[in-house]
Amino acid sequence: MYQQALAEFTDFILQDSGDSNYYFILDEHTAISTESEPDKGCEICRKVAAQNSKDIECKMVKSKDTMSLQAHDFVVGAIGTAFNHSDDQYLHRLKKAKYKEGSAYCTKKL
């Protein structure tokens, strides 16, 4: 299910833009890349990219070492906890956060 979702999301992203070059950063997650196939997630993205005549680079990283993925994990976790468990304590933190233009992304050479 996770691998199919990754393929569909990748296809959606690649069809949404006229750009031809992309860099994907994927969290090392056992539902996507197993111990026996550690690069499976990137292989899925590359296959979809080839079908869309796009050129991508991809890297598997640990979210605990990557601030942009930590932020993603927190947001998704906050929404999931609110929806699945009716617990909105983390969602309230997101609503109270102050955001400024240009602060949405953290880029760091991997």
N, C-alpha and C positions, 0 to 999 in steps of 0.2 A: 504494500500500500504506500509506504513512504517513498520507495523508489519510483513508483508510478506518479505520485504527487510531484516529486522533484522533476521528472521528465515533463509533465504538463506545465508546471510553473516556468521551467526553463523555456519551453516553447512559447509561452505567453510573453515572457520578457523579450525574447529575440524577435518576435513578430511585431512588437509594439514600437519599434524604433528603426530608423533608417541607418543607424550606426552599424558598422560591420565588425568592430573589435570590442570584446568584453573581457572582463577579468572577474571570475567567480571565486568567492571564498566560501567554502562549505565547512560547517562544524563537523568534527569527527563524531559521528553518531552511529551506533551499532545497527540501527534500523536501516541505514543507507549504505554504509561501508563496513563490512564485516572484517574480522581479523584475517580471514583467508583471502579477502578481496579488499584491501585497504584503500584502493583508488577507485572503487566502484562508483561513488558519487560523481567524481570528475569524468569517468567514462560515460556515464549517463548524459551529463551535460554536453560533452564533446560530440556524442552521437546525435543529439538533438540539434546542436549547432551545425553540424555537417549537413543535416537534412534541410536546414534553413539557409545554407550557403553563408554561414557566419564563421568568423575565426574567434575562438575564445582561448583564454588561459584559465587554469583552474588550480586551486590549491586547497588541500584539506588542512584545517588548523584546529587547535583546541580552543574552545570558547573561553576557557579560564585565562588564556594567554593573549586574547584578542579583544580589546575594549569595544569595538563596534559590535562584535557578536555577543558580548556581555549585555550591552544595551538591548539588543534584539531579544535575548533570552529573558530579560527582565520584563520587557513590554509584553511579549507573548505569554509569559508566565502569569503576569498580572491579569491579563484578559482571560486566560484560561481558568485561573482560580476564581475570578468573579463569576464566570459563566457556569463552570462545572460544580462549584462548591458554594455559591452565593456568598463568597467572601471577597469584599471589595477593598480591603485595607491597602493592598498594593496599588490598585487602580486609583485610589484617592491620592496616592503619592504622585502618580503621573499627572493627574489633573491639577495638582498644586505646583508642579515644576514650572520654572521660568525658562522659556525657550527664546533664543535669539537667532536671527537669520545667520546662516553659515555655520551654526554649531551642531548641525545634525549628523555630520560624518566625522569619523576619526580615521585618518589615513596614516599608515605606518608601513614602511617597507618590510615585507615579510622575508 
